[in-house]
């Protein structure tokens, strides 16, 4: 396995590419390419952590981090449960920092439930600082190219709820009104729809409704330790090719795998045996996706979609 020092050296190329606007060429134009995954770094006290080397089935955050460094991405999005088991600052500084922390300068994080294993997710907010948003809420928005991106907090009980009229839901509606982009992407941890072991999570239904009303295009989530791609869905989970939002569950950042239960309507692609990242090319009127497996992995998933 590649050593920490060698991985650290590789970050220079990634950061240079990011500063220059790392992108993919298509039809003579250059578009931003971002990477995303959740459920990432093992607790350094876990036996499977194995000094950072992991095992074949667990703690492969180093392998997924190498994809980030070699991919020269414009930005990296985390989808929660970035650091197991309780998201302490010490664990972040040991495990996450020596893997995905190598691209911290271009990272836009979202918190998962394991982050709140430390009261107030203080380890998460101290590690990421201003990039994580205000500690009282943990949601924020930003722009990449022509796209508007929103990072939300699905740990609803910790922030005053996520339902209609909650502080986060009101903020989201205002943010979407203030940023009427042609293409919009949102990220959070708990999937609204999922065929995985945790299944659908209705706690984010009001957020999905707001995004749908604003004609958003993509939602990226984690929580289930698998990869799943859905057809565009309406707020009730029905396939809607004209106005629906496409969701990706990308809980493949390295921690471990979990299987699928009842396959949900609208599920188009699934894998629960491969660690990897989702790469997205953000075009002005659409997007291209590519699930990139770690070295030695063979599963992949590619395609394209258009913005509303």
C-alpha positions as CSV (number, residue, x, y, z in Angstrom):
1,X,0.0,0.0,0.0
2,X,1.2,3.5,-0.8
3,X,2.7,5.2,2.3
4,X,1.4,8.3,4.0
5,X,4.4,10.4,2.9
6,X,4.0,9.4,-0.8
7,X,0.2,10.2,-0.6
8,X,1.0,13.5,1.0
9,X,3.4,14.4,-1.8
10,X,0.7,13.7,-4.3
11,X,-1.5,16.4,-2.9
12,X,0.6,19.1,-4.5
13,X,-0.5,18.1,-7.9
14,X,-4.2,18.0,-6.9
15,X,-4.1,21.4,-5.2
16,X,-2.4,23.0,-8.2
17,X,-5.0,21.5,-10.5
18,X,-7.8,22.8,-8.2
19,X,-6.3,26.3,-8.2
20,X,-6.2,26.3,-12.0
21,X,-9.8,25.1,-12.1
22,X,-9.3,21.3,-12.6
23,X,-11.7,20.2,-15.3
24,X,-12.6,17.8,-18.0
25,X,-12.5,18.8,-21.6
26,X,-15.7,18.2,-23.7
27,X,-16.4,19.8,-27.1
28,X,-13.7,22.4,-26.6
29,X,-15.1,23.6,-23.3
30,X,-13.7,23.0,-19.8
31,X,-16.0,22.0,-17.1
32,X,-15.5,21.4,-13.3
33,X,-15.3,17.8,-12.2
34,X,-16.1,17.1,-8.5
35,X,-15.9,13.9,-6.4
36,X,-18.1,12.7,-3.6
37,X,-18.6,9.9,-1.1
38,X,-19.5,9.3,2.5
39,X,-18.9,6.8,5.3
40,X,-15.2,7.2,5.1
41,X,-12.6,6.9,7.8
42,X,-12.3,4.2,10.4
43,X,-11.7,4.9,14.1
44,X,-7.9,4.5,14.6
45,X,-8.7,2.4,17.6
46,X,-10.6,-0.1,15.4
47,X,-8.5,-3.3,14.8
48,X,-9.4,-3.2,11.1
49,X,-7.8,0.2,10.9
50,X,-4.5,-1.6,10.9
51,X,-2.2,1.4,11.1
52,X,-4.1,3.0,8.2
53,X,-3.7,0.1,5.8
54,X,-7.1,-1.4,6.6
55,X,-8.3,-4.8,5.4
56,X,-9.8,-6.0,2.2
57,X,-13.3,-5.4,3.5
58,X,-12.9,-2.5,5.9
59,X,-11.1,0.8,6.5
60,X,-10.1,1.5,2.9
61,X,-10.2,5.3,3.3
62,X,-6.6,5.4,2.0
63,X,-7.5,3.7,-1.2
64,X,-10.4,6.1,-1.9
65,X,-8.2,9.1,-1.0
66,X,-5.7,8.1,-3.7
67,X,-8.5,8.4,-6.2
68,X,-9.1,11.9,-5.1
69,X,-5.5,12.9,-5.4
70,X,-5.0,11.3,-8.8
71,X,-8.3,12.7,-10.2
72,X,-7.3,16.3,-9.9
73,X,-10.8,17.3,-9.0
74,X,-12.1,20.9,-8.7
75,X,-13.8,20.0,-5.4
76,X,-14.5,17.1,-3.0
77,X,-17.8,16.7,-1.2
78,X,-18.2,14.5,1.8
79,X,-21.6,12.9,2.5
80,X,-21.4,12.4,6.2
81,X,-20.0,9.8,8.6
82,X,-16.6,11.1,7.5
83,X,-15.0,9.9,10.7
84,X,-16.0,6.9,12.8
85,X,-16.9,6.0,15.4
86,X,-17.9,9.2,17.2
87,X,-16.3,11.9,15.0
88,X,-13.9,13.0,17.7
89,X,-11.3,15.7,16.9
90,X,-8.5,13.2,17.8
91,X,-9.8,10.6,15.4
92,X,-10.2,13.2,12.7
93,X,-6.6,14.3,13.2
94,X,-5.3,10.8,13.0
95,X,-7.5,8.8,10.5
96,X,-9.4,11.3,8.2
97,X,-6.5,13.7,8.1
98,X,-4.0,11.2,6.8
99,X,-6.4,10.1,4.0
100,X,-9.2,12.4,2.8
101,X,-7.6,15.2,4.8
102,X,-5.0,15.4,2.0
103,X,-7.6,17.2,-0.1
104,X,-9.1,19.2,2.8
105,X,-8.3,22.5,1.0
106,X,-10.9,21.7,-1.7
107,X,-13.4,19.9,0.5
108,X,-17.0,20.9,1.2
109,X,-18.2,18.6,4.0
110,X,-21.6,17.5,5.3
111,X,-22.0,15.8,8.7
112,X,-23.4,12.4,9.4
113,X,-24.9,10.8,12.5
114,X,-21.5,9.5,13.7
115,X,-20.2,13.1,13.8
116,X,-22.8,13.7,16.5
117,X,-21.3,10.9,18.6
118,X,-19.3,13.8,19.9
119,X,-21.6,16.4,21.6
120,X,-22.6,19.1,19.1
121,X,-20.4,17.4,16.4
122,X,-17.6,19.5,17.9
123,X,-14.8,17.4,16.4
124,X,-16.3,17.8,12.9
125,X,-16.8,21.6,13.2
126,X,-13.3,22.1,14.8
127,X,-11.6,20.0,12.1
128,X,-13.3,21.6,9.1
129,X,-13.6,25.1,10.6
130,X,-15.5,27.7,8.5
131,X,-15.9,25.2,5.6
132,X,-18.5,23.3,7.6
133,X,-20.8,26.2,8.2
134,X,-22.0,27.5,11.5
135,X,-21.8,24.9,14.3
136,X,-25.3,25.6,15.4
137,X,-26.7,24.4,12.0
138,X,-24.1,22.9,9.7
139,X,-25.7,23.9,6.4
140,X,-24.5,26.3,3.8
141,X,-24.3,26.8,0.0
142,X,-21.7,27.6,-2.6
143,X,-21.1,27.8,-6.4
144,X,-19.0,25.7,-8.6
145,X,-18.9,26.8,-12.2
146,X,-22.5,27.6,-13.2
147,X,-23.9,25.2,-10.6
148,X,-25.5,26.1,-7.3
149,X,-24.6,23.5,-4.5
150,X,-26.3,23.2,-1.1
151,X,-24.8,21.2,1.8
152,X,-27.5,20.3,4.3
153,X,-27.6,18.7,7.7
154,X,-29.9,15.7,8.0
155,X,-29.2,15.2,11.7
156,X,-32.5,17.0,12.2
157,X,-32.9,16.5,16.0
158,X,-29.6,18.3,16.6
159,X,-30.5,21.5,14.7
160,X,-34.2,22.1,15.5
161,X,-35.7,19.8,12.9
162,X,-35.8,19.5,9.1
163,X,-39.6,19.7,8.6
164,X,-41.6,22.5,7.0
165,X,-41.1,25.7,9.0
166,X,-37.9,24.5,10.7
167,X,-34.9,26.8,10.6
168,X,-33.1,24.7,8.0
169,X,-36.1,24.3,5.8
170,X,-36.8,28.1,5.9
171,X,-33.1,28.7,5.1
172,X,-33.2,26.3,2.2
173,X,-36.2,27.9,0.6
174,X,-34.6,31.4,0.9
175,X,-31.3,30.2,-0.4
176,X,-32.9,28.5,-3.5
177,X,-34.9,31.7,-4.2
178,X,-31.7,33.8,-4.0
179,X,-29.8,31.5,-6.3
180,X,-32.1,30.5,-9.3
181,X,-29.5,28.5,-11.1
182,X,-30.2,26.4,-14.2
183,X,-28.5,23.5,-12.4
184,X,-28.7,22.7,-8.6
185,X,-27.1,19.9,-6.5
186,X,-27.8,19.2,-2.8
187,X,-25.9,16.9,-0.5
188,X,-26.7,15.4,3.0
189,X,-26.2,12.2,4.8
190,X,-29.4,10.2,5.3
191,X,-30.9,9.2,2.0
192,X,-34.5,10.1,1.3
193,X,-34.8,7.0,-0.8
194,X,-32.7,3.9,-0.5
195,X,-32.8,0.1,-1.1
196,X,-30.1,-0.3,1.5
197,X,-30.3,-1.6,5.0
198,X,-31.4,1.7,6.4
199,X,-34.0,2.3,3.7
200,X,-36.0,5.4,3.0
201,X,-35.7,8.3,5.5
202,X,-38.7,10.6,5.5
203,X,-37.1,13.1,7.8
204,X,-35.7,15.0,4.8
205,X,-39.0,15.0,2.8
206,X,-39.6,18.7,3.3
207,X,-36.1,19.5,2.0
208,X,-36.7,17.3,-1.1
209,X,-40.0,19.1,-1.6
210,X,-38.3,22.5,-1.6
211,X,-35.6,21.3,-4.0
212,X,-38.2,19.9,-6.3
213,X,-40.2,23.1,-6.3
214,X,-36.9,24.9,-7.2
215,X,-36.3,22.4,-10.1
216,X,-33.1,21.0,-8.5
217,X,-31.4,18.2,-10.4
218,X,-29.2,16.0,-8.1
219,X,-29.1,14.9,-4.5
220,X,-26.1,13.0,-3.1
221,X,-26.3,11.0,0.1
222,X,-24.5,8.3,2.1
223,X,-25.5,6.4,5.3
224,X,-26.1,3.1,3.6
225,X,-22.6,1.6,2.9
226,X,-23.3,0.9,-0.8
227,X,-23.7,2.6,-4.2
228,X,-27.1,3.2,-5.6
229,X,-28.3,5.4,-8.5
230,X,-32.0,6.3,-8.9
231,X,-34.0,7.5,-11.8
232,X,-35.3,11.1,-11.3
233,X,-37.9,10.9,-8.6
234,X,-40.7,13.3,-7.4
235,X,-41.2,14.1,-3.7
236,X,-43.3,10.9,-3.3
237,X,-40.6,8.7,-4.8
238,X,-42.4,8.2,-8.1
239,X,-40.3,8.2,-11.3
240,X,-40.6,11.6,-13.0
241,X,-38.4,12.0,-16.0
242,X,-39.3,15.6,-16.7
243,X,-39.1,17.2,-13.2
244,X,-37.7,14.6,-10.8
245,X,-34.5,14.8,-8.9
246,X,-31.9,12.1,-9.4
247,X,-30.4,10.7,-6.1
248,X,-27.1,8.9,-5.7
249,X,-26.3,7.0,-2.5
250,X,-22.5,6.9,-2.2
251,X,-21.7,5.3,1.1
252,X,-18.5,3.8,-0.4
253,X,-15.8,6.0,1.0
254,X,-14.0,3.2,2.8
255,X,-15.5,2.2,6.1
256,X,-17.3,-1.0,5.2
257,X,-20.0,-2.5,3.0
258,X,-23.6,-3.4,3.7
259,X,-26.1,-5.1,1.5
260,X,-29.5,-4.3,-0.1
261,X,-32.9,-5.3,1.2
262,X,-36.1,-4.6,-0.8
263,X,-35.1,-3.0,-4.1
264,X,-36.9,0.3,-4.3
265,X,-38.9,1.4,-7.4
266,X,-36.7,3.8,-9.5
267,X,-33.5,2.1,-8.5
268,X,-31.4,1.8,-11.6
269,X,-27.9,0.7,-10.5
270,X,-26.5,-0.9,-7.3
271,X,-23.4,-2.3,-5.9
272,X,-22.4,-3.3,-2.3
273,X,-19.0,-4.8,-2.7
274,X,-16.8,-2.0,-4.1
275,X,-15.2,1.0,-2.4
276,X,-15.0,4.1,-4.6
277,X,-16.1,7.7,-5.3
278,X,-18.6,9.3,-7.6
279,X,-17.1,11.8,-10.1
280,X,-19.5,14.4,-11.6
281,X,-18.7,16.6,-14.5
282,X,-20.8,19.8,-14.1
283,X,-21.8,21.1,-17.5
284,X,-23.8,24.3,-17.9
285,X,-26.9,22.4,-18.9
286,X,-26.3,18.9,-17.5
287,X,-23.9,16.5,-15.9
288,X,-22.0,13.3,-16.4
289,X,-21.5,10.7,-13.7
290,X,-18.9,8.0,-13.2
291,X,-18.5,5.7,-10.2
292,X,-14.8,5.2,-9.9
293,X,-13.7,2.1,-8.0
294,X,-10.5,1.8,-6.0
295,X,-7.5,0.0,-7.4
296,X,-8.4,-3.6,-8.1
297,X,-12.2,-2.9,-8.3
298,X,-14.1,-3.6,-11.4
299,X,-17.6,-2.2,-10.8
300,X,-18.3,1.1,-12.5
301,X,-21.4,3.1,-13.5
302,X,-21.4,5.9,-16.1
303,X,-24.0,8.1,-17.7
304,X,-25.3,11.6,-18.4
305,X,-28.3,13.7,-17.5
306,X,-29.7,17.1,-18.3
307,X,-30.7,19.9,-15.9
308,X,-34.3,21.1,-15.7
